[in-house]
Amino acid sequence: MLTRHILVLYTSGTVLAVTILTPSFNEALYDEQKERLYAGWKVCIESLRRYYNLGIRFASKCLYNLQRMESRFAENLENRRTSKFISQ
């Protein structure tokens, strides 16, 4: 049963991350919607971290993969800022 919960968290976090990282999805959203997506993503991370801290090893791989996506958020944001600056 715990494995199913972890998979739901991981899948949800992945969908949220893809939405945040995909320009065509992200640009269609208002700032408040983007903030809610990111907040939901953080809930997935924190929940997976709790499972990991309980000693559930399966959660560690899911947590690791979602945390790697976070580094892409900053890269993606910086690339958008740079491209807007260049096009002006």
C-alpha atoms as one frame of an Amber mdcrd trajectory, in Angstrom:
protein
   0.000   0.000   0.000   2.837   2.417   0.785   4.363   1.729  -2.608   1.146
   2.904  -4.242   1.198   6.148  -2.224   4.803   6.747  -3.197   4.007   6.123
  -6.863   1.093   8.570  -6.730   3.318  11.222  -5.178   6.073  10.586  -7.704
   3.694  10.629 -10.669   2.001  13.795  -9.429   5.343  15.487  -8.860   6.511
  14.489 -12.326   3.378  15.891 -13.980   3.739  19.136 -12.035   7.424  19.395
 -12.954   6.717  18.826 -16.644   4.034  21.518 -16.537   6.449  23.919 -14.860
   9.266  23.119 -17.300   7.303  23.091 -20.566   7.075  26.634 -21.940   3.802
  26.113 -23.804   2.118  24.924 -20.599   3.842  27.348 -18.281   3.266  30.463
 -20.379  -0.482  29.780 -20.508  -0.735  30.047 -16.721  -1.221  33.062 -14.494
   1.402  33.733 -11.821  -0.935  32.517  -9.069  -1.470  29.237 -10.923   2.295
  28.811 -11.324   2.770  29.399  -7.600   0.152  26.746  -6.810   1.822  24.255
  -9.146   5.168  24.845  -7.495   3.598  24.580  -4.026   2.021  21.249  -5.003
   5.347  20.039  -6.311   7.002  20.972  -3.010   4.336  18.968  -1.138   5.257
  15.925  -3.251   8.942  16.411  -2.411   8.290  16.813   1.315   5.980  13.795
   1.419   8.523  11.622  -0.372  11.196  12.875   2.022   9.057  11.723   4.959
   8.703   8.252   3.473  12.443   8.152   2.883  13.114   9.223   6.477  10.905
   6.345   7.627  13.397   4.023   5.958  11.415   3.226   2.812  14.158   2.869
   0.219  11.843   2.977  -2.784  11.031   6.586  -1.898  14.698   7.588  -2.147
  14.893   6.980  -5.893  11.662   8.872  -6.520  12.834  11.720  -4.306  16.201
  11.857  -6.061  14.595  12.080  -9.514  12.218  14.867  -8.508  15.009  16.826
  -6.835  17.044  16.639 -10.029  14.135  18.300 -11.827  14.304  21.224  -9.417
  17.708  22.240 -10.753  16.104  22.486 -14.179  13.499  24.936 -12.859  16.213
  27.539 -12.238  17.874  26.840 -15.606  14.541  27.116 -17.391  13.702  30.401
 -15.684  17.122  31.858 -16.495  16.845  30.792 -20.158  13.471  32.501 -20.459
  14.806  35.708 -18.930  17.782  35.691 -21.286  15.673  35.046 -24.388  13.249
  37.858 -23.463  16.163  40.236 -22.903  17.759  39.347 -26.246  14.491  39.708
 -28.187  13.858  43.220 -26.832
